[in-house]
């Protein structure tokens, strides 16, 4: 028997992770406040149908209605997990019986009194599959049912139910289980099976199950079926589930932390050689980035259950989160998420994975807000990454200021515009030029020259009162230092350099 059937709960107290549903229902049963229609909604495999059967069992127990069925009366035995069932409890699969004729037949049967129980209960699973005409056929009896009749609708998509039906029910939303609750459920099942399991296996099963108890128990059942004499080992679970080895994820994250592009591409090569799916590797890498972001934001993430990791892996995650930083983690997570969309149905997933790794390793290749934030973070950390790869202006060994990235046409034009006279060497310039005051004085002189020449070109005479001469800074703008001055202005303000060049 499958594990999810073998360990199906028989009372509300045995339902795991749905206390927000079981406690109000238990209170209503014990107080005798019974409604004629219930709506159980939530993701698949989280206990909706099992809870509906428990509710029917609690309603028809000889000591009921009660939240704790006795388990020994005929009704409790018939409705127990694995029991033969009861004539007064009908379970209908609306996925295959969803037409108006099916609903009319159900309506006609519902008027009959129960044969041997207190209530006649109809459990309608996958209720969202019923057609609008079928809902309309049920509407009147759901609105005003006989006293012995109770409807329980179970669905994963409650918004598809007819609004007039939803308004006549008590809605109880079910949720997926948290990782700690799921791990506790798996450990209790393993204790009942008596098979040894390594601690590193539980996070794999919890993550693969996605919070669904039924899916997680099905995965655990598969691992138990393939377990050897030593039990369920971590390597065996990796092979059966197709999950990427944690060591490869660690190597990829550490390579990003030290800007080791060669090491990152080496990890991609090892992933392909080991037979892992590139898209699955990207998904596992995205999960790791999520864990690192949570660890960085909440230092007590492991104690609070926000991140599920073995004890030996927790310190490694803390070190990786500290090495990468929030900006890097955020940008890499966004890039991996974008890359996963591109890999869907791709014919060359390895190529896309390598391109993704190149984009993660080169923050200077992008001009997005995330890339700029990562470069700023690198500068603050003192790695120097942002200053070497992100600078658009560099200075050559002879003091020449130029752009790092320049079109050939721009380079040829600038070479043709270079003055023919010999440029003065840095040691020939005045000693106080380094403080920038000489450049300011020369800029003032250049602006005066530019204004006079523009006035002459317009044929206008410039007449203004004489101004006091600017204080001397020890440097006079002349033909011998005009070229050096232009280079300095060009590095500081490109628009001013263009104006000076045209005025010259």
C-alpha positions as CSV (number, residue, x, y, z in Angstrom):
1,X,0.0,0.0,0.0
2,X,1.2,3.5,-0.8
3,X,2.5,5.5,2.1
4,X,0.0,8.4,1.6
5,X,-2.8,5.8,1.9
6,X,-1.2,3.8,4.7
7,X,-0.7,6.9,6.9
8,X,-3.9,8.8,6.0
9,X,-5.2,10.5,9.1
10,X,-8.4,9.2,10.7
11,X,-9.1,12.1,13.1
12,X,-8.6,15.9,13.1
13,X,-5.9,15.5,15.7
14,X,-3.8,13.5,13.2
15,X,-4.0,16.1,10.4
16,X,-0.6,17.8,10.2
17,X,-0.1,21.5,9.4
18,X,-3.8,22.5,9.0
19,X,-4.6,23.6,12.6
20,X,-6.3,26.8,11.2
21,X,-8.9,24.4,9.7
22,X,-9.1,21.5,12.2
23,X,-9.5,23.6,15.3
24,X,-12.5,25.6,14.2
25,X,-14.1,22.5,12.8
26,X,-13.6,20.6,16.0
27,X,-15.1,23.5,18.0
28,X,-18.1,23.6,15.7
29,X,-18.6,19.8,16.0
30,X,-18.4,19.9,19.8
31,X,-20.8,22.8,20.1
32,X,-23.3,21.3,17.7
33,X,-23.1,24.2,15.2
34,X,-23.4,22.1,12.0
35,X,-23.7,23.7,8.6
36,X,-25.4,22.1,5.6
37,X,-22.6,22.8,3.2
38,X,-18.8,23.1,3.5
39,X,-16.1,24.2,1.0
40,X,-12.6,22.8,1.4
41,X,-10.2,24.6,-0.9
42,X,-6.4,24.6,-1.3
43,X,-3.5,23.1,-3.3
44,X,-3.4,19.4,-4.3
45,X,-2.4,16.8,-1.8
46,X,-2.8,18.9,1.3
47,X,-5.6,16.9,3.0
48,X,-8.9,18.3,1.6
49,X,-10.5,14.9,0.8
50,X,-9.1,13.2,3.9
51,X,-10.5,16.0,6.1
52,X,-13.9,15.7,4.3
53,X,-13.9,12.0,5.2
54,X,-13.0,12.7,8.8
55,X,-15.8,15.3,9.0
56,X,-18.3,12.7,7.7
57,X,-17.0,10.2,10.2
58,X,-17.3,12.7,13.1
59,X,-20.8,13.6,12.1
60,X,-22.1,10.0,12.0
61,X,-20.3,8.6,15.0
62,X,-22.8,7.2,17.6
63,X,-21.2,9.6,20.2
64,X,-21.4,12.5,17.8
65,X,-21.4,14.9,16.3
66,X,-17.9,15.0,17.9
67,X,-14.4,16.0,17.0
68,X,-13.1,12.7,18.5
69,X,-14.8,9.8,16.9
70,X,-14.9,6.6,19.0
71,X,-13.4,4.5,16.2
72,X,-15.4,1.3,17.3
73,X,-18.9,1.9,16.2
74,X,-20.1,0.6,12.8
75,X,-20.0,4.1,11.2
76,X,-16.5,4.8,12.4
77,X,-15.2,1.4,11.3
78,X,-16.8,1.8,7.9
79,X,-15.4,5.3,7.3
80,X,-11.9,4.6,8.7
81,X,-9.0,4.7,6.3
82,X,-9.0,1.5,4.4
83,X,-12.6,0.8,5.5
84,X,-15.4,-0.5,3.3
85,X,-17.3,2.7,3.2
86,X,-20.9,3.6,4.2
87,X,-24.1,3.7,2.2
88,X,-24.9,7.2,3.7
89,X,-21.6,8.8,2.6
90,X,-21.2,9.2,-1.1
91,X,-18.0,10.5,-2.7
92,X,-18.4,11.8,-6.2
93,X,-15.5,12.7,-8.7
94,X,-16.8,15.8,-10.4
95,X,-13.9,15.7,-12.9
96,X,-15.7,12.8,-14.7
97,X,-19.3,13.5,-13.5
98,X,-19.8,17.1,-14.1
99,X,-22.7,17.5,-16.4
100,X,-26.2,18.6,-15.7
101,X,-27.6,15.0,-15.8
102,X,-25.1,13.9,-13.2
103,X,-26.1,16.7,-10.9
104,X,-29.8,16.0,-11.4
105,X,-29.3,12.4,-10.5
106,X,-27.4,13.4,-7.4
107,X,-30.2,15.8,-6.4
108,X,-32.8,13.1,-6.8
109,X,-30.8,10.7,-4.6
110,X,-30.2,13.4,-1.9
111,X,-33.8,13.5,-0.9
112,X,-33.8,10.0,0.5
113,X,-33.2,9.7,4.3
114,X,-30.0,8.0,5.5
115,X,-30.1,4.2,5.8
116,X,-28.3,3.7,9.0
117,X,-26.5,7.0,10.0
118,X,-27.4,10.4,11.4
119,X,-26.6,12.4,8.2
120,X,-26.4,11.7,4.5
121,X,-23.1,13.2,3.3
122,X,-22.1,14.0,-0.3
123,X,-18.4,14.6,-0.8
124,X,-17.9,16.3,-4.2
125,X,-14.2,16.2,-5.2
126,X,-12.8,18.5,-7.9
127,X,-15.9,20.6,-7.6
128,X,-14.6,23.3,-9.9
129,X,-15.1,20.9,-12.9
130,X,-18.9,21.0,-12.6
131,X,-20.4,22.9,-15.5
132,X,-22.5,26.1,-14.8
133,X,-25.6,24.1,-15.8
134,X,-24.7,21.4,-13.3
135,X,-24.3,24.0,-10.5
136,X,-27.7,25.5,-11.4
137,X,-29.2,22.1,-11.0
138,X,-27.8,21.8,-7.5
139,X,-28.4,25.4,-6.5
140,X,-31.9,24.9,-5.0
141,X,-31.1,21.8,-2.9
142,X,-27.8,23.4,-1.6
143,X,-29.7,26.5,-0.7
144,X,-32.5,24.7,1.2
145,X,-31.5,21.1,1.9
146,X,-33.3,18.5,4.1
147,X,-32.1,18.4,7.7
148,X,-30.4,15.1,7.1
149,X,-28.3,16.3,4.1
150,X,-24.8,17.7,4.1
151,X,-22.6,18.7,1.2
152,X,-18.8,18.9,1.3
153,X,-17.2,20.5,-1.8
154,X,-13.4,20.0,-2.3
155,X,-11.6,22.0,-4.9
156,X,-8.2,23.4,-5.9
157,X,-9.8,26.4,-7.7
158,X,-12.6,27.8,-5.5
159,X,-12.9,30.9,-7.8
160,X,-14.3,28.7,-10.5
161,X,-17.3,27.7,-8.4
162,X,-20.6,29.4,-9.0
163,X,-20.8,32.5,-6.7
164,X,-24.2,31.5,-5.5
165,X,-22.9,28.1,-4.4
166,X,-19.8,29.6,-2.6
167,X,-22.0,32.0,-0.7
168,X,-24.0,29.1,0.8
169,X,-21.0,27.2,2.2
170,X,-18.5,27.6,5.0
171,X,-15.1,28.0,3.3
172,X,-12.0,26.4,4.9
173,X,-8.8,27.2,3.0
174,X,-6.1,24.5,3.3
175,X,-2.4,25.4,2.9
176,X,0.9,23.7,2.0
177,X,3.0,22.5,4.8
178,X,6.0,24.4,6.1
179,X,9.4,22.7,5.8
180,X,9.6,22.0,9.6
181,X,6.1,20.5,9.7
182,X,6.9,18.4,6.6
183,X,10.1,17.1,8.0
184,X,8.3,16.1,11.2
185,X,5.8,14.2,9.2
186,X,8.5,12.4,7.2
187,X,10.4,11.5,10.3
188,X,7.3,10.0,11.9
189,X,6.6,7.9,8.8
190,X,10.3,6.7,8.7
191,X,10.0,5.8,12.4
192,X,7.0,3.6,11.5
193,X,8.8,2.0,8.6
194,X,12.0,1.3,10.5
195,X,14.3,2.2,7.6
196,X,17.5,4.3,8.3
197,X,17.7,7.6,6.5
198,X,20.6,10.0,6.3
199,X,19.7,13.5,7.6
200,X,20.8,15.1,4.3
201,X,17.9,13.3,2.6
202,X,15.1,15.1,4.3
203,X,15.7,18.5,2.8
204,X,15.8,16.9,-0.7
205,X,12.4,15.3,-0.1
206,X,10.9,18.4,1.4
207,X,12.0,20.5,-1.5
208,X,10.9,18.0,-4.1
209,X,7.5,17.6,-2.5
210,X,6.8,21.4,-2.7
211,X,4.9,21.4,0.6
212,X,2.3,18.8,-0.4
213,X,2.1,15.9,2.1
214,X,0.8,13.5,-0.5
215,X,3.6,14.4,-3.0
216,X,6.3,14.2,-0.4
217,X,5.1,10.8,0.9
218,X,5.0,9.5,-2.7
219,X,8.6,10.6,-3.2
220,X,9.6,9.0,0.1
221,X,7.8,5.8,-0.9
222,X,9.9,5.8,-4.1
223,X,13.1,6.2,-2.1
224,X,12.1,3.4,0.3
225,X,11.4,1.1,-2.6
226,X,14.9,1.6,-4.0
227,X,16.7,1.6,-0.6
228,X,19.4,-0.9,0.0
229,X,20.5,-2.6,3.3
230,X,22.1,0.6,4.4
231,X,18.8,2.5,4.1
232,X,18.3,5.7,2.1
233,X,21.6,7.4,1.5
234,X,22.2,10.9,0.2
235,X,23.9,9.8,-3.0
236,X,21.1,7.3,-3.8
237,X,18.5,10.1,-3.2
238,X,20.4,12.4,-5.5
239,X,20.4,9.8,-8.3
240,X,16.7,9.0,-7.9
241,X,15.4,12.5,-7.6
242,X,17.7,14.1,-10.2
243,X,18.7,16.9,-7.8
244,X,22.1,18.6,-8.4
245,X,24.8,17.6,-6.0
246,X,25.3,20.2,-3.3
247,X,29.1,20.2,-3.9
248,X,28.5,21.5,-7.4
249,X,26.2,24.2,-6.1
250,X,28.8,25.2,-3.5
251,X,31.6,25.4,-6.1
252,X,29.5,27.6,-8.4
253,X,28.6,30.0,-5.6
254,X,32.2,30.2,-4.3
255,X,33.5,30.9,-7.8
256,X,31.1,33.8,-8.1
257,X,32.3,35.0,-4.7
258,X,35.9,35.3,-5.8
259,X,35.2,36.3,-9.4
260,X,36.7,33.0,-10.7
261,X,35.2,32.8,-14.2
262,X,37.3,29.8,-15.2
263,X,36.1,27.9,-12.1
264,X,32.5,28.8,-12.9
265,X,32.7,27.4,-16.4
266,X,34.5,24.3,-15.0
267,X,31.4,23.7,-12.8
268,X,29.2,23.9,-15.8
269,X,31.4,21.3,-17.6
270,X,31.2,19.0,-14.5
271,X,27.4,19.4,-14.4
272,X,27.1,18.2,-18.0
273,X,29.7,15.4,-17.6
274,X,27.8,14.1,-14.5
275,X,24.6,13.9,-16.5
276,X,22.6,16.5,-14.7
277,X,20.0,18.5,-16.5
278,X,21.2,22.1,-17.1
279,X,17.8,23.6,-16.3
280,X,17.6,21.6,-13.0
281,X,21.0,22.9,-12.1
282,X,19.8,26.4,-12.7
283,X,16.7,25.8,-10.6
284,X,18.8,24.4,-7.7
285,X,21.2,27.4,-8.0
286,X,18.2,29.8,-7.8
287,X,17.1,28.0,-4.6
288,X,20.6,28.4,-3.2
289,X,20.5,32.2,-4.0
290,X,17.1,32.4,-2.2
291,X,18.5,30.6,0.9
292,X,21.6,32.9,0.9
293,X,19.4,36.0,0.7
294,X,17.3,34.8,3.6
295,X,20.4,33.9,5.7
296,X,21.9,37.4,5.0
297,X,18.6,39.2,5.9
298,X,17.8,37.0,9.0
299,X,20.9,35.6,10.9
300,X,18.6,33.3,12.8
301,X,17.0,31.9,9.7
302,X,17.9,28.3,10.6
303,X,16.5,28.5,14.1
304,X,13.2,30.0,12.8
305,X,12.8,27.4,10.0
306,X,13.2,29.9,7.2
307,X,16.0,27.9,5.6
308,X,16.1,24.1,5.9
309,X,19.7,22.8,5.8
310,X,21.7,20.1,7.6
311,X,23.7,21.2,10.6
312,X,27.0,20.8,8.7
313,X,25.8,23.0,5.9
314,X,24.6,26.0,7.9
315,X,28.0,27.5,8.5
316,X,28.9,27.1,4.8
317,X,25.7,29.0,3.8
318,X,26.6,31.8,6.3
319,X,30.0,32.2,4.8
320,X,28.7,32.2,1.2
321,X,26.1,34.8,2.1
322,X,28.7,37.1,3.6
323,X,31.1,36.6,0.7
324,X,28.6,37.5,-2.1
325,X,26.5,40.4,-0.6
326,X,22.9,41.4,-1.2
327,X,23.4,43.2,-4.5
328,X,25.3,40.3,-6.1
329,X,22.8,37.7,-4.8
330,X,19.8,39.8,-6.0
331,X,21.3,40.3,-9.5
332,X,22.3,36.7,-9.8
333,X,18.9,35.4,-8.7
334,X,17.2,37.7,-11.3
335,X,19.6,36.5,-14.0
336,X,19.0,32.8,-13.2
337,X,15.2,33.4,-13.2
338,X,15.4,35.0,-16.6
339,X,17.7,32.2,-17.9
340,X,15.2,29.5,-16.7
341,X,12.6,31.1,-19.0
342,X,15.0,31.0,-21.9
343,X,16.0,27.4,-21.3
344,X,12.4,26.1,-21.5
345,X,12.2,24.0,-24.6
346,X,15.7,25.1,-25.7
347,X,17.7,22.9,-28.1
348,X,21.1,24.0,-26.6
349,X,20.6,24.3,-22.9
350,X,24.3,24.0,-22.1
351,X,25.0,27.1,-24.3
352,X,22.3,29.1,-22.5
353,X,23.7,28.0,-19.1
354,X,27.2,29.1,-20.1
355,X,25.9,32.5,-21.3
356,X,24.0,32.8,-18.0
357,X,27.2,32.1,-16.0
358,X,29.1,34.7,-18.1
359,X,26.5,37.3,-17.3
360,X,26.6,36.5,-13.6
361,X,30.4,36.7,-13.5
362,X,30.6,40.0,-15.5
363,X,28.6,42.7,-13.7
364,X,30.2,45.4,-15.8
365,X,28.6,43.9,-18.9
366,X,25.2,45.3,-17.9
367,X,23.9,48.8,-17.2
368,X,20.8,47.7,-15.2
369,X,20.2,49.0,-11.7
370,X,21.2,45.5,-10.3
371,X,24.5,45.5,-12.2
372,X,25.4,49.0,-11.0
373,X,24.4,48.1,-7.4
374,X,26.7,45.1,-7.6
375,X,29.6,47.2,-8.9
376,X,29.1,49.8,-6.1
377,X,29.0,46.9,-3.6
378,X,32.3,45.6,-4.9
379,X,33.8,49.1,-4.6
380,X,32.6,49.3,-1.0
381,X,34.1,45.9,-0.2
382,X,37.4,47.0,-1.6
383,X,37.7,44.4,-4.3
384,X,38.4,47.0,-7.0
385,X,36.1,45.2,-9.4
386,X,33.9,48.2,-10.0
387,X,36.9,50.6,-10.6
388,X,38.7,48.5,-13.2
389,X,35.8,47.2,-15.3
390,X,33.4,50.0,-15.0
391,X,35.6,53.0,-15.8
392,X,34.9,54.7,-19.1
393,X,38.0,57.0,-19.0
394,X,41.6,55.8,-18.4
395,X,45.0,57.6,-18.3
396,X,47.9,56.2,-20.3
397,X,51.4,56.1,-19.0
398,X,52.4,59.4,-20.6
399,X,49.5,61.3,-19.0
400,X,47.2,61.1,-22.0
401,X,43.5,61.0,-21.0
402,X,41.3,59.0,-23.3
403,X,38.2,56.8,-23.4
404,X,38.5,53.1,-22.6
405,X,36.1,52.1,-25.4
406,X,36.5,54.2,-28.5
407,X,35.4,53.8,-32.1
408,X,38.2,53.6,-34.7
409,X,36.7,56.7,-36.5
410,X,36.8,58.7,-33.3
411,X,40.4,57.6,-32.6
412,X,41.6,58.6,-36.1
413,X,39.8,62.0,-35.8
414,X,41.4,62.8,-32.5
415,X,44.8,61.8,-33.8
416,X,44.4,64.2,-36.8
417,X,43.4,67.0,-34.4
418,X,46.4,66.6,-32.1
419,X,48.7,69.7,-32.2
420,X,51.9,69.3,-34.1
421,X,54.1,71.0,-31.4
422,X,55.8,68.9,-28.8
423,X,53.8,68.3,-25.7
424,X,55.5,69.4,-22.5
425,X,56.5,66.6,-20.1
426,X,54.8,66.4,-16.7
427,X,58.0,67.5,-14.9
428,X,58.1,70.7,-17.0
429,X,54.8,71.9,-15.8
430,X,54.6,74.1,-12.7
431,X,54.6,72.3,-9.3
432,X,51.2,73.7,-8.2
433,X,49.3,72.3,-11.2
434,X,48.4,69.1,-9.3
435,X,46.0,70.9,-7.0
436,X,43.8,71.9,-9.9
437,X,44.0,75.7,-9.4
438,X,46.0,76.2,-12.6
439,X,43.4,74.4,-14.6
440,X,40.7,76.7,-13.2
441,X,42.7,79.8,-14.1
442,X,43.4,78.6,-17.6
443,X,39.7,77.7,-18.0
444,X,38.8,81.3,-17.2
445,X,41.3,82.6,-19.7
446,X,40.1,80.1,-22.3
447,X,36.5,81.2,-21.8
448,X,37.5,84.9,-22.2
449,X,39.3,84.0,-25.5
450,X,36.3,82.0,-26.7
451,X,33.9,84.8,-25.9
452,X,36.0,87.4,-27.8
453,X,36.4,85.1,-30.8
454,X,32.7,84.3,-31.0
455,X,31.9,88.1,-30.8
456,X,34.4,88.7,-33.7
457,X,32.7,86.0,-35.8
458,X,29.3,87.7,-35.3
459,X,30.8,91.0,-36.2
460,X,30.0,92.5,-32.9
461,X,32.3,94.7,-30.8
462,X,32.6,93.6,-27.3
463,X,32.6,96.6,-25.0
464,X,32.6,96.1,-21.3
465,X,34.2,97.8,-18.3
466,X,37.7,96.6,-17.5
467,X,37.7,93.9,-14.9
468,X,40.3,93.3,-12.3
469,X,42.8,90.8,-13.5
470,X,42.4,87.3,-12.0
471,X,44.9,86.4,-9.3
472,X,47.9,84.8,-10.8
473,X,48.3,81.1,-10.1
474,X,51.7,80.7,-11.6
475,X,50.4,79.4,-14.9
476,X,49.7,81.3,-18.1
477,X,47.6,79.7,-20.9
478,X,49.7,79.8,-24.0
479,X,50.5,77.8,-27.1
480,X,53.0,75.6,-25.3
481,X,50.4,74.2,-22.8
482,X,47.2,74.5,-24.8
483,X,47.2,70.9,-25.8
484,X,47.7,69.6,-22.2
485,X,44.9,71.9,-21.0
486,X,42.5,70.6,-23.7
487,X,43.2,67.0,-22.6
488,X,42.4,67.9,-19.0
489,X,39.2,69.7,-19.9
490,X,38.2,66.8,-22.1
491,X,38.5,64.3,-19.2
492,X,36.5,66.6,-16.9
493,X,33.8,67.9,-19.2
494,X,33.3,66.7,-22.8
495,X,30.9,69.5,-23.8
496,X,33.4,72.2,-22.6
497,X,36.1,70.5,-24.6
498,X,34.1,70.6,-27.8
499,X,33.4,74.3,-27.3
500,X,37.0,75.1,-26.7
501,X,38.1,73.1,-29.7
502,X,35.6,74.9,-32.0
503,X,36.7,78.3,-30.6
504,X,40.3,77.4,-31.2
